[in-house]
Amino acid sequence: MNNADKIRTSFLMNVPKIIDRVSKAYTENTAASQLTKQEQEILKHIWPTVSALILQADDLTKVEGLSSGTITEKVDKVLEHVANGKLTIQQGKRLIEMLQAGFNITELPELMQKMAELDGK
């Protein structure tokens, strides 16, 4: 393991301890000033990284039957899963973006070709 990997591993292993301490300070209605100066400084520096990791974290995203049907049917399945809480809004957004990209790659050129053929008649 190289030094960057060691630093990353150490950072990720220690962040939960700090976040737990901060969460406890806030949930027990004690002011953030109850944190040590060192904890406050660490929090100030790590929070942008931690919040980015939280926002980027992915859970397994599974939608049955997403590989079949029209693009509209697939999007409807994703929206249904978001609406009933099986997917987060962020997961649904990413899946729809992936469906759109797949459509642009596979079906859009075909549709454009058909339009060109119709325009030429």
Secondary structure, DSSP 4 states (H G I P E B T S, - for coil): --HHHHHHHHHHHHHHHHHHHHHHHHHTT--GGGS-HHHHHHHHHHHHHHHHHHHH-------TTTTSS-HHHHHHHHHHHHHTTSS-HHHHHHHHHHHHHHHHHHHHHHHHHHHHHHHH-
